[in-house]
Amino acid sequence: MPPADPVANPVAACPAVSVITPFLDAADFLEEAIFSVQSQTLSTWELLLIDDGSTDGSSALARDYAARFPGQIRYFEHAGHGNLGKSVSRNLGVTHSRGTYLTFLDADDVLLPHKLEHQTNLLQRHPQAGMVYGTTEYWVSWDHSRGRWRRDRRGKLGVETGHLYSLSTLLTTWLRKPGVVPCLCAAVARTDLVRRVGAFDESIQDLYEDQIFLVKMLMAASVYVEAGCGERYRQHSRSSSARAIAAGRYHPVRANPARLAYLQWLEQYLKAQDALAGEPARALRAALRPYRHPGFYRALYPFIALAARLR
């Protein structure tokens, strides 16, 4: 269990890492996420709890932790306790971050104890990297009611680990193999660079808002890809992606409205940055074909789905 009493923290005013956790009605999971930050082997962190208009007990829980651990755990909400979305909430956290580095932890996920220490060390060893990320555990076993055949698994990275990568290689890989795009919680980034690129694009609040952020970071600096796993991504029916699949707004393989909005954003962004060329441009054109030539895509879909399962 988390410590019961506030712990004096002389480095709270200048933490090494800011952990930004937006939450909306997350009372079932939020305390476990908080405890995973408190359990880090790196002690020089701060946790920013961003309340996106919760109506369950999570607001009171977050305020209580902020009161018990002043300076190290901080609570923020929007004016009028409003619900403004993930991108606005994360940007609010970026605005108030004091750490040299930052990472994002959703309220239903958890960090493994070595996460912050390990990845900040990697950024210190690779000063040219603006961000580092590794693989993530897709966490099924937390729910003991699921059948034994459902196993936790680690996501694929799609590139060799232990290397720095530029826009051309990583973006091309992400477009051609969407399943290898890292989870947002897999990354630790330099706070000054996050602010320089404008953090999250508030025109898209949900679904692919994380990939937009990752592309902006990749445009600004090299990214170091490591082999380690530092977090658990909880799989459950109330997650935003699960609800979007149920509503028909998103699908991990088939063409869907959310991915089209992302690809259109990406095309315009790369054009504005004069970067729509070479392999990323070809990969983007291929990714857009199901939307621009839907009849042809529907005929090929069984083969596309089979290829995706075999990756």
Secondary structure, DSSP 4 states (H G I P E B T S, - for coil): ---SS----TTTTS-SEEEEEEESS-TTTHHHHHHHHHT-S---EEEEEEE-S--STHHHHHHHHHHHSTTTEEEEE-GGG----HHHHHHHHHHH--SSEEEE--TT-EE-TTHHHHHHHHHHH-TTEEEEEEEEEEE-TT-TTS-TT---EEPP-SS-SSEEE-HHHHHHHHHH-GGGSPPGGGEEEEHHHHHHTTSS-TT--SSSHHHHHHHHHHHHSEEEEEEEEEEEEE--TTSHHHHHHHHTS--SSS--HHHHHHHHHHHHHHHHTT---HHHHHHHHHHHHHHHSHHHHHHHHHHHHHHHHH-
